[in-house]
């Protein structure tokens, strides 16, 4: 497989990945207990992707040193069970790809809120405002600030510039102020519009490299919508390798297709990504969604992704509680075969199951990759 490695010809990167892939291949052949981890599979595996030519747009971008990847999924992607937000597999993937391509970069995109009530890693911020789920923001996660006392304040992040992402509403839209190290930046980000929309942003001027505190504050008693803040360090909005986490705890494929989710897709389009990784299914089978309905939703998700973007569908592992359920196993197989059949044109498919241990009913494994029957541990995310 050529995904997600850069295109052949980059000797520095190819040599690094060939070495890692060779080591993994040898271990897979000689050690039956060896399993790859999530980020390791996305970076280093050279076999298993169906229709690898679909990744041409992504490989070209990664080779140029300016690649944007958006990861769309459920709690496995958002990071349930990870010890902190940098331990999630999208964050690990970003770090590995930057090392692989010798690309600088800051913390990247940090959403203004986790999913309400989800057991997910704490984000490096404090928040006073109304958390809104299923609306604006990547993965349908955003915060509405509608009182001058409301704010989202990020803990110090090493950066030399920032980008604030925000949305607009047609109902009592207000505005936001941005403070960096308690200095008001003199801008008002308007969330007032004739219709709901998302994917708007404000770029700061160049900052002196250092740990900066970013605070986004409501300017008045109307609604200001902050999706998140992106932190840069040596990279720019146009350069570097970036992985955006658009996961949402509890989401099925259908949840990404509600009317409210339209703003999520507007934000995805505004990113102008080179690769979209779709990793859904664990909640679909849990909620008894039929394979046909699941695949119809996946088709609709693919249509919403910009046509200039490669798409990678992930075939996941079956939840641990269904290990002895023949009916659920048959449904899961039908879902995965359906995903595989969609690997054509700009769409590829990667099946994780062959690289993952069979889960016990509790989700435990001898490899220590899981914390429960669904969610990987830090070791499984790595």
Helices and strands as residue ranges (DSSP letters): H 11-30, H 38-44, E 49-50, G 52-55, H 56-64, E 66-73, H 75-78, G 85-87, H 89-101, E 108-111, E 125-128, E 130-133, G 138-140, E 141-145, E 151-159, E 161-168, E 175-180, E 183-190, E 197-203, E 210-218, E 224-232, E 240-247, G 254-257, H 262-271, E 275-279, H 282-286, H 291-304, E 310-315, G 320-322, H 326-341, E 347-351, G 353-355, H 378-381
